[in-house]
Amino acid sequence: MPDLAPPRIPTLDEIRIAAERIAGTAVRTPLIRLEGTSHPEIWLKLENLQPINAFKLRGAANAIACLPEEERALGVWTISAGNAGQGVAYAARQAGVPSTVVVIETAPETKLQRMRDLGAKLVKAPFDVCWEAMEARRFPGVEGAFIHPFDNDDFIAGNATIGLEILEDLPQVKTISGAIGGGGLTSGIGAAVRGLDADVRVVGAEPESAAPAARSFARDEASVFPDWRATFVDGAGGKSVFPRMWARLSQVVDESVVVTLDEVREAMRVLADRARVIAEGAGALPVAAALTGKLGTEGPVVAVVSGGNIDLARFAELIGTHSKP
């Protein structure tokens, strides 16, 4: 691993500056109430309505804008299952620089095509190789400025703007939950909450198939998840929590809860049925946690619908197995 500055939490000033910096690229997404629930009262932060249909645009836009001009001009690259890649490709196109994405070979074709459409050059690799490359911050044959998809102070500051918006729109919120993949979303939200000194719980959500953060909170140390397996929840859940991310998560996130794959499918169905929202598996994780009571019964609860990039045929297949009369 290259010599890196110690991990840290973005300051409130950095988050507010990031919000101004990305205003022309990312949109301020709506916060709506999920009707038909009362224990707890659930609100949805609809990051699936970003131009790339995922929250990653916020972090990518801020990280690329913060690069020195001479570095940015050489092009940028990242590693992704799809959403971070789209964010980097979109922001790179806005900046007029080339982009490359090293993509996990199991990434859905829907996400791959969207990255191609945004002008990104794609390089496929197995999950383990990608995970190792994220730690090493290099990949053979790929050049340019590396934009880490979660362990990057500027990326996290961009993500943290979600927390600012939630607290401005719903100051009485009691709990905010977001999916945990690498940890950049929830650590960003936590940074905003702690920066504003708000009395709000920040809770991660992970699938039963990939829950290293829940294991890390239980053991109070960055941990590996031994039973990892690939599922339709491709945008969240890794094989481990990076120690650098644990240093951040352990400061600003209260815990991470685990939901079953069936609970995720049901949350996807509920979102489509009650709110006409299409969420990918990762985007439905915090909604599943809220609906099952794993976030407690005291509301309001905000579930961050982090993305909606899923093939419609696959989406219909998944929610069809949980159709209600």
C-alpha positions, 0 to 999 in steps of 0.5 A: 500500500502507498504511504497515505495520510492517516484517515480522518473525518471531514469537517463541517466546513469541508462538507459545506464547501463540497455541497457548493462545489458539486451543486452543478453536477449532483442534485439535491434529492427529495426526502419523502415519507413512506406511507402506510408505515407508522412504527417507525415513521419512515422517510426516504432520501431518494439518491436513486434520482441522481443523474446516475441513479446513485449517490456516488456522484456526490463523492466522485464529483467532489473528489475529481474537482479537488484534484490538482489540475495537472493530475486531473488532466491526465485522466482518472480511474476507479474500481467499482461494481458499477455505481462509483464507476458511473459517478467517476465517469459522469464527473470526468465527462463533466470535467472534460477528462478521460476515465477508466473503471476497473469493474468487478466481473460480476457487475450487472450488464446494465451498470456496465453499459451505463459506464460505457455510455458515459465514456469510461474505458472498462477493464474487468477483473475478479472480485478478489483482484479488485478488492486487493487493487483497492488496497494497493491503489494500483492496477496493471496497465491503468494510469491516471489519478486514482479515485478511491470509491470510499477511502478518500477524504474528498469522496467522503465529504461529497457523500456527507452532503446527504447528511446535511440535506437530511438534517435541513429537511427533517431536523427531528430525525432520530435515525439515519440508515444507509447501506455499507459497502466500503463505508464511505456513505455511512461515514460521510453521513456520520461526519455531517451528523457529528459535525452538526452535533445532532442527536441522531443515530447513524446505522449501517445496513448490510445483507446477510451474505456480506456483513463485515461491518456488523461483525466489526462492530461486534468485535470492535475491530476491522474484521473479515466476513468469512461467509461472503457470497455474491448476490443481487445486492451487488452494490453493498457488502464486502469481504472485509472492512478496511482498517482505514475505514474502520477508523472512520466508521467507529467514530461516527457510526453507531452500529450496522444491522443485518437483513436477510435477502428475503427482507431486501426483496420485500423492501424492494417490493414495498418501495415499488408498490407504495412509493413507485420507487425502483431501488437496487438491492443495496438501495433497499437495505436500510428500508428493509432494516426499518420495515423489520424494526431493526432500526428500532421503533422511535422515528422519524427514521430516514432510509437512504435509497442509495441507488436504483441501477438494476435491470428491470427484468431482474427487478421484476423477477426479484419482487415477483417472488414477494408479490402480495395479494 
